[in-house]
Amino acid sequence: MKAFMDADFLLSTPTAVRLYHDYAAKMPIIDYHCHVSPKEIYEDTHFDNITQVWLGGDHYKWRVMRSNGVDEYYITGGASDREKFQKFAEALPRAIGNPMYHWCHLELKAFFGYEGALNGDTAEEVWNLANRILQQENMGVRGLIEQSNVCFIGTTDDPADSLEWHKKLSEDPAMKTKVAPSFRPDKALNIEKAGWHEYLQRLGEAAGTSITTIETLKSVLADRIALFDAHGCRASDHGLDRISLQFVSDAEVQTIMDKALGGEAVTADEADAFRTHLLLFCAREYARLGWAMQLHFNALRNPNTQMFEKLGPDTGFDCIGPYNGITDLAKLLDTLQLTDELPRTILYSLDPSDNAALAVILGAFQGTEAAGKLQHGSAWWFNDNKQGMHDQLVNLANLSLLGNFIGMLTDSRSFLSYTRHEYFRRILCDLIGTWIENGEYPADMDYAGTLVQDISFNNAKRYFGI
């Protein structure tokens, strides 16, 4: 019997052990998509206790607690930080097979040196240990990033953002890690959603103009894209509930916009037409600047009306969507390809049954701009687990070129989540190590080790031009 999460955790063969420890473990981290705060990085925020850095804003952990029958008072409510930590510690042992169990213990080991198992009985011990270590000078946000060997962070930022914290970070000689914004224009494109009109006013104020026409909106978006580019942006990100295209004339797009500005509800087809028009416009700007375009899709947002009204979006209630948008995805890529304006593109579907289709569609639209110009992004959200990562890697290997994969990201709001890269690398090394030991790939450790290092770090470095 192996020890609990020992040095060879998830590594089932001698070759996997060697690939991980000799090649993957030492590679730096490029976290090209996440949701951490650039303000907290600049200010080197220190946390008073582990609840603040661990449970605050982490809806993965909130789901674990809700599934254990914990009252919302101890999750997002007014309970003390110590009470919230206790409730999570009591729920965690029930999460056998859940990636949260592994992630939490990797984080406890990496940042706090804790080798035991967190549960209701050990909660006090872990609370005291973690809080004592968090008081150390090197345990602020910058220290957590540095000790995790992170060389690049791509945050997620709204077009209306002033990017003041990114500017300050770029001018700070003490900041060793490159932190760049990523352009997330969802609020401008989602004309059918509540708050769109108010958002357009805020975007106009940020740009110093009034947005009443589609041409003005595109001009403002182009200017904001240029601002992001000047601050080192290497990628955009679009969160699309579904990919559903409608092609209409410029005049029809303006009519749809006038309707929404006048307070009328737009139809689903009109919303798709408006979004299609702006998505194509933005994609062409990304291609011109050499950015990557990330498309996250097939999510069913906010199905629990009661909790949405109470807590708002992004609080742990979203689900895998029922939408198969592969046909429209192909149309989107083809429309851009026809005019040689298809940017580097990374595709993520929340539905794992889309894996094979995504891995195949890459080959229809690859280009010479980069090896693996089109990417099937790492297993996303509900797929971000041992089986989900394994399945995504196997699909990519079977149907495309795994060796050109740009690897892992955290997609997290926590500065302790960098151990997710370790989790991914262990799974990757175990998979490749198994193939080698089965005689399915040559036992050339120098070449296999280089392949692992490329997927862990080098491919992303080249792909994003870091």
VMD Tcl script that draws the C-alpha trace (Angstrom):
set ca {
  {0.00 0.00 0.00}
  {1.37 3.40 -0.98}
  {1.52 6.17 1.58}
  {-1.10 8.92 1.33}
  {-0.08 11.42 -1.37}
  {3.64 10.65 -1.08}
  {6.41 11.96 -3.35}
  {5.29 9.59 -6.12}
  {1.59 10.42 -5.84}
  {-0.29 9.48 -9.06}
  {2.91 8.09 -10.63}
  {2.30 4.37 -11.22}
  {5.47 3.34 -13.07}
  {9.22 3.93 -12.68}
  {9.23 5.83 -15.98}
  {6.46 8.13 -14.78}
  {8.40 8.79 -11.57}
  {11.49 9.74 -13.55}
  {9.60 11.92 -16.03}
  {7.95 13.87 -13.24}
  {10.83 14.33 -10.81}
  {13.64 14.77 -13.36}
  {11.79 16.81 -15.97}
  {8.32 18.17 -15.14}
  {8.61 19.22 -11.49}
  {11.34 21.79 -12.02}
  {9.65 23.68 -14.85}
  {8.28 27.18 -14.16}
  {4.56 27.89 -14.40}
  {2.75 29.92 -17.03}
  {-0.76 30.50 -15.66}
  {-2.22 32.02 -18.79}
  {-5.85 32.05 -17.62}
  {-6.98 32.82 -14.08}
  {-9.16 35.20 -12.07}
  {-6.78 36.51 -9.42}
  {-6.69 40.21 -8.57}
  {-3.86 42.35 -9.99}
  {-4.56 44.82 -7.17}
  {-3.83 42.16 -4.55}
  {-0.62 41.23 -6.40}
  {0.57 44.83 -6.53}
  {-0.27 45.47 -2.88}
  {1.25 42.12 -1.84}
  {-1.86 41.36 0.18}
  {-1.32 39.33 3.35}
  {-4.15 37.20 4.70}
  {-5.11 37.02 8.35}
  {-6.09 33.36 8.19}
  {-6.43 30.37 5.89}
  {-10.16 30.93 5.35}
  {-9.47 34.25 3.65}
  {-6.94 32.83 1.19}
  {-8.60 29.41 0.81}
  {-12.39 29.71 1.01}
  {-13.04 33.31 0.01}
  {-14.48 33.32 -3.51}
  {-13.71 29.63 -4.16}
  {-16.99 28.19 -5.39}
  {-15.37 24.76 -5.90}
  {-15.08 24.50 -2.11}
  {-18.50 26.04 -1.61}
  {-20.06 23.24 -3.68}
  {-18.38 20.63 -1.47}
  {-19.87 22.25 1.62}
  {-23.36 22.60 0.12}
  {-23.28 18.96 -0.95}
  {-22.62 18.07 2.68}
  {-25.72 19.92 3.84}
  {-23.88 22.92 5.27}
  {-26.03 26.00 5.80}
  {-25.16 28.99 3.59}
  {-24.44 30.95 6.76}
  {-21.18 28.97 7.04}
  {-20.33 29.29 3.34}
  {-21.01 32.83 2.10}
  {-22.84 34.11 5.18}
  {-21.89 35.83 8.41}
  {-20.21 32.95 10.25}
  {-16.71 33.59 11.56}
  {-13.73 32.52 9.48}
  {-12.92 29.82 12.03}
  {-16.46 28.42 11.82}
  {-16.35 28.38 8.01}
  {-13.03 26.55 8.06}
  {-14.39 23.97 10.49}
  {-17.42 23.25 8.31}
  {-15.21 22.81 5.25}
  {-12.80 20.55 7.15}
  {-15.72 18.37 8.26}
  {-17.00 18.07 4.67}
  {-13.68 17.40 2.96}
  {-13.22 13.72 3.97}
  {-16.51 12.93 2.22}
  {-14.96 14.15 -1.06}
  {-13.10 10.92 -1.83}
  {-12.39 10.82 -5.58}
  {-13.09 14.54 -5.93}
  {-10.14 16.66 -7.16}
  {-10.81 19.07 -4.33}
  {-9.50 16.48 -1.89}
  {-6.21 16.22 -3.76}
  {-5.91 19.95 -4.47}
  {-6.42 20.86 -0.83}
  {-3.79 18.47 0.45}
  {-1.29 19.47 -2.24}
  {-1.79 23.09 -1.12}
  {-1.46 22.25 2.57}
  {1.77 20.37 1.89}
  {3.30 22.90 -0.52}
  {2.58 26.10 1.40}
  {2.27 24.97 5.02}
  {4.28 21.76 5.18}
  {1.30 19.80 6.47}
  {1.60 16.07 5.71}
  {-1.56 14.84 7.43}
  {-5.21 14.66 6.40}
  {-7.59 17.54 7.01}
  {-10.85 16.62 8.72}
  {-13.05 17.87 11.52}
  {-10.70 16.52 14.19}
  {-7.52 18.00 12.68}
  {-9.10 21.35 11.74}
  {-7.78 23.15 14.83}
  {-4.25 21.86 14.23}
  {-4.28 22.93 10.59}
  {-5.92 26.28 11.41}
  {-3.19 27.15 13.91}
  {-0.34 25.92 11.71}
  {-1.52 27.71 8.56}
  {-2.34 30.96 10.33}
  {1.05 31.03 12.03}
  {2.85 30.52 8.71}
  {0.66 33.10 6.95}
  {2.06 35.75 9.26}
  {5.54 35.28 7.81}
  {6.79 38.08 5.57}
  {7.18 35.83 2.52}
  {3.59 34.56 2.72}
  {1.95 37.53 1.08}
  {0.55 37.21 -2.44}
  {3.91 37.93 -4.07}
  {5.65 35.37 -1.89}
  {3.08 32.72 -2.76}
  {3.59 33.43 -6.47}
  {7.37 33.41 -6.21}
  {7.67 30.19 -4.24}
  {5.34 28.53 -6.76}
  {7.85 29.38 -9.53}
  {5.28 31.30 -11.58}
  {6.82 33.33 -14.41}
  {3.64 34.62 -16.10}
  {0.07 35.31 -14.98}
  {-2.76 36.20 -17.33}
  {-5.58 37.77 -15.31}
  {-9.12 38.23 -16.63}
  {-10.10 41.87 -17.14}
  {-13.07 43.86 -18.37}
  {-12.72 46.29 -21.32}
  {-13.90 49.12 -19.04}
  {-11.04 48.47 -16.60}
  {-8.47 51.25 -16.32}
  {-5.68 48.65 -15.98}
  {-4.10 50.88 -13.33}
  {-2.87 47.92 -11.29}
  {-1.30 46.31 -14.33}
  {0.47 49.58 -15.09}
  {1.80 49.76 -11.53}
  {2.95 46.14 -11.66}
  {4.79 46.68 -14.94}
  {6.61 49.66 -13.44}
  {7.58 47.85 -10.22}
  {11.17 46.57 -10.45}
  {10.60 44.29 -7.46}
  {7.93 42.30 -9.31}
  {9.66 39.25 -10.76}
  {6.61 37.62 -12.35}
  {5.10 39.10 -15.50}
  {1.41 39.90 -14.93}
  {-0.65 40.78 -18.00}
  {-4.34 41.47 -18.55}
  {-6.62 39.30 -20.68}
  {-9.47 40.94 -22.58}
  {-12.93 39.64 -21.50}
  {-15.68 41.58 -23.38}
  {-18.66 39.38 -22.45}
  {-20.68 42.20 -20.90}
  {-20.51 44.20 -24.13}
  {-21.58 41.25 -26.28}
  {-24.40 39.90 -24.10}
  {-27.07 42.32 -25.27}
  {-29.90 40.11 -23.97}
  {-28.70 40.00 -20.37}
  {-29.74 42.27 -17.54}
  {-27.45 45.24 -17.04}
  {-26.22 45.47 -20.65}
  {-27.44 49.05 -21.16}
  {-25.87 50.20 -17.88}
  {-22.63 48.44 -18.78}
  {-22.50 50.22 -22.13}
  {-22.72 53.52 -20.29}
  {-19.82 52.51 -18.02}
  {-17.75 51.40 -21.00}
  {-18.47 54.69 -22.75}
  {-17.41 56.64 -19.67}
  {-14.13 54.70 -19.55}
  {-13.53 55.56 -23.21}
  {-14.70 59.16 -22.90}
  {-17.58 58.85 -25.33}
  {-21.27 57.98 -25.60}
  {-22.03 54.61 -27.21}
  {-25.25 54.69 -29.20}
  {-24.25 53.03 -32.49}
  {-22.64 49.73 -33.41}
  {-19.80 51.58 -35.12}
  {-19.08 53.59 -31.97}
  {-19.13 50.40 -29.91}
  {-16.68 48.70 -32.27}
  {-14.44 51.76 -32.22}
  {-14.42 51.77 -28.42}
  {-13.67 48.05 -28.28}
  {-10.81 48.52 -30.76}
  {-9.38 51.33 -28.61}
  {-9.65 49.22 -25.47}
  {-8.00 46.29 -27.24}
  {-5.14 48.62 -28.15}
  {-4.88 49.72 -24.51}
  {-4.74 46.11 -23.35}
  {-2.10 45.37 -25.98}
  {0.01 48.25 -24.71}
  {-0.14 46.65 -21.25}
  {1.20 43.31 -22.51}
  {-2.05 41.44 -23.17}
  {-1.47 38.16 -24.99}
  {-4.98 36.70 -25.04}
  {-8.67 37.44 -24.97}
  {-11.31 35.31 -23.32}
  {-14.95 34.84 -24.23}
  {-17.40 33.07 -21.95}
  {-20.17 31.96 -24.29}
  {-23.13 30.08 -22.88}
  {-23.39 28.51 -26.32}
  {-21.95 29.09 -29.79}
  {-24.89 30.04 -31.96}
  {-24.25 32.20 -35.01}
  {-26.61 34.49 -36.91}
  {-25.26 36.48 -39.86}
  {-27.13 39.72 -40.61}
  {-26.33 43.06 -42.24}
  {-24.72 45.98 -40.43}
  {-28.02 47.84 -40.65}
  {-29.85 44.96 -38.97}
  {-27.27 44.88 -36.17}
  {-27.90 48.58 -35.58}
  {-31.65 47.96 -35.48}
  {-31.14 45.28 -32.81}
  {-28.95 47.65 -30.80}
  {-31.50 50.46 -31.07}
  {-34.17 48.09 -29.82}
  {-32.13 47.15 -26.73}
  {-31.13 50.75 -26.04}
  {-34.80 51.66 -26.15}
  {-35.55 49.20 -23.37}
  {-37.16 46.50 -25.52}
  {-36.27 42.84 -25.05}
  {-34.37 41.29 -27.92}
  {-35.08 37.79 -29.22}
  {-32.61 34.92 -28.93}
  {-31.86 35.16 -32.66}
  {-31.29 38.91 -32.41}
  {-28.93 38.43 -29.47}
  {-27.01 35.79 -31.42}
  {-26.77 38.11 -34.44}
  {-25.46 40.98 -32.33}
  {-22.95 38.73 -30.56}
  {-21.80 37.14 -33.84}
  {-21.12 40.56 -35.35}
  {-19.00 41.73 -32.42}
  {-17.25 38.39 -31.90}
  {-16.05 38.42 -35.50}
  {-14.96 42.04 -35.16}
  {-12.96 41.32 -32.01}
  {-11.42 38.15 -33.45}
  {-10.07 40.10 -36.41}
  {-8.48 42.61 -34.04}
  {-6.88 39.77 -32.07}
  {-5.47 38.26 -35.26}
  {-4.01 41.61 -36.30}
  {-2.22 41.94 -32.95}
  {-1.10 38.32 -32.70}
  {-3.23 37.52 -29.64}
  {-4.79 34.18 -28.79}
  {-8.59 33.97 -28.59}
  {-9.98 31.74 -25.85}
  {-13.54 30.48 -26.29}
  {-15.19 28.94 -23.21}
  {-18.63 27.58 -24.03}
  {-21.47 25.18 -23.22}
  {-22.24 26.35 -19.68}
  {-25.74 26.48 -18.21}
  {-25.57 29.60 -16.06}
  {-27.49 30.33 -12.86}
  {-30.13 27.55 -12.99}
  {-31.03 28.08 -9.32}
  {-33.13 31.25 -9.44}
  {-33.45 31.56 -5.67}
  {-29.69 31.43 -5.07}
  {-28.94 33.64 -8.07}
  {-31.21 36.34 -6.65}
  {-29.56 35.93 -3.25}
  {-25.86 35.68 -4.20}
  {-25.55 36.69 -7.85}
  {-23.47 34.98 -10.57}
  {-20.27 32.92 -10.21}
  {-21.13 31.57 -6.77}
  {-21.09 27.85 -7.49}
  {-24.44 27.04 -9.09}
  {-23.60 26.83 -12.80}
  {-23.85 23.51 -14.68}
  {-22.74 21.75 -17.85}
  {-24.84 23.09 -20.71}
  {-27.01 21.13 -23.15}
  {-25.73 22.92 -26.23}
  {-23.75 21.23 -29.01}
  {-22.29 24.14 -30.96}
  {-19.71 22.30 -33.07}
  {-21.40 23.14 -36.38}
  {-21.55 26.84 -35.58}
  {-18.02 26.72 -34.17}
  {-16.82 25.42 -37.53}
  {-18.70 28.25 -39.26}
  {-17.05 30.80 -36.97}
  {-13.56 29.48 -37.64}
  {-14.23 29.18 -41.36}
  {-15.57 32.74 -41.64}
  {-12.35 34.07 -40.17}
  {-10.16 31.67 -42.14}
  {-11.68 32.81 -45.45}
  {-10.12 36.27 -44.98}
  {-6.93 34.99 -43.28}
  {-8.07 36.60 -40.01}
  {-8.31 33.55 -37.78}
  {-6.28 34.21 -34.63}
  {-4.56 31.61 -32.49}
  {-7.59 29.99 -30.85}
  {-8.06 27.89 -27.70}
  {-11.31 25.95 -27.38}
  {-12.90 24.81 -24.12}
  {-16.26 23.06 -23.84}
  {-17.77 22.33 -20.46}
  {-19.33 19.16 -21.89}
  {-16.72 16.35 -22.00}
  {-18.67 14.63 -24.78}
  {-17.36 17.44 -27.02}
  {-13.73 16.37 -26.47}
  {-13.34 14.26 -29.60}
  {-15.06 16.83 -31.83}
  {-12.82 19.61 -30.52}
  {-9.65 17.57 -30.89}
  {-10.59 16.84 -34.51}
  {-11.71 20.34 -35.50}
  {-8.23 21.63 -34.67}
  {-6.79 19.80 -37.66}
  {-9.18 21.49 -40.07}
  {-7.92 24.99 -39.26}
  {-4.25 24.78 -38.24}
  {-1.77 27.30 -39.67}
  {1.90 28.17 -39.90}
  {1.73 31.02 -37.38}
  {2.36 28.59 -34.53}
  {2.75 24.88 -33.93}
  {-0.71 24.00 -32.71}
  {-2.27 27.31 -33.75}
  {-5.62 25.90 -32.69}
  {-5.66 24.27 -29.28}
  {-8.07 22.11 -27.32}
  {-7.72 23.85 -23.97}
  {-7.03 21.98 -20.75}
  {-9.88 20.13 -19.05}
  {-12.09 22.97 -17.88}
  {-14.08 23.49 -14.67}
  {-16.14 20.35 -13.96}
  {-13.70 18.37 -16.12}
  {-10.71 19.62 -14.13}
  {-10.18 16.33 -12.30}
  {-8.04 13.21 -12.62}
  {-10.35 11.42 -15.04}
  {-11.24 14.57 -16.96}
  {-7.59 15.53 -17.49}
  {-6.72 11.97 -18.50}
  {-9.58 11.83 -21.01}
  {-8.74 15.22 -22.52}
  {-5.08 14.23 -22.92}
  {-5.95 10.86 -24.49}
  {-8.41 12.46 -26.93}
  {-5.86 15.07 -27.90}
  {-3.18 12.41 -28.36}
  {-5.47 10.15 -30.39}
  {-6.78 12.83 -32.71}
  {-4.24 15.66 -32.82}
  {-0.65 16.33 -31.59}
  {-0.32 16.07 -27.84}
  {3.29 17.21 -28.09}
  {2.14 20.72 -29.12}
  {-0.37 21.10 -26.26}
  {0.04 24.33 -24.25}
  {-0.83 22.62 -20.98}
  {-2.42 23.60 -17.72}
  {-3.95 26.72 -16.19}
  {-5.60 27.34 -12.82}
  {-8.76 29.25 -13.85}
  {-8.80 30.15 -10.15}
  {-9.34 33.07 -7.82}
  {-6.94 31.67 -5.21}
  {-3.21 32.30 -4.92}
  {-2.77 28.79 -3.50}
  {-4.04 27.09 -6.66}
  {-0.71 26.82 -8.46}
  {-0.39 23.24 -7.20}
  {-3.01 22.38 -9.82}
  {-0.14 22.56 -12.30}
  {1.64 19.90 -10.24}
  {-1.51 17.76 -10.29}
  {-1.71 18.06 -14.08}
  {1.98 17.31 -14.57}
  {1.78 14.15 -12.45}
  {-1.18 12.92 -14.53}
  {0.63 13.79 -17.75}
  {3.82 11.98 -16.70}
  {1.87 8.93 -15.56}
  {0.12 8.72 -18.93}
  {3.28 9.10 -21.01}
  {5.23 6.85 -18.65}
  {2.60 4.12 -19.07}
  {2.81 4.36 -22.86}
  {6.60 4.04 -22.70}
  {6.52 1.07 -20.34}
  {3.94 -0.63 -22.56}
  {6.28 -0.29 -25.54}
  {3.97 2.20 -27.25}
  {6.63 4.92 -27.35}
  {10.44 4.69 -27.38}
  {12.23 4.68 -24.01}
  {14.29 7.70 -25.05}
  {14.14 9.65 -21.79}
  {15.82 12.74 -23.19}
  {13.18 13.08 -25.89}
  {10.25 12.04 -23.70}
  {11.49 14.37 -20.96}
  {11.69 17.25 -23.42}
  {8.14 16.47 -24.54}
  {6.94 16.65 -20.94}
  {8.78 19.93 -20.38}
  {7.28 21.38 -23.56}
  {3.72 20.52 -22.52}
  {4.37 21.75 -18.97}
  {5.91 25.09 -19.95}
  {7.80 25.61 -23.21}
  {4.85 25.29 -25.61}
  {2.85 27.97 -23.78}
  {5.91 30.22 -23.64}
  {6.27 30.01 -27.41}
  {2.53 30.14 -28.14}
  {1.92 33.36 -26.20}
  {5.28 34.93 -27.06}
  {6.31 35.27 -23.44}
}
mol new
graphics top color blue
foreach p $ca { graphics top sphere $p radius 0.5 }
foreach p [lrange $ca 0 end-1] q [lrange $ca 1 end] { graphics top cylinder $p $q radius 0.2 }
display resetview
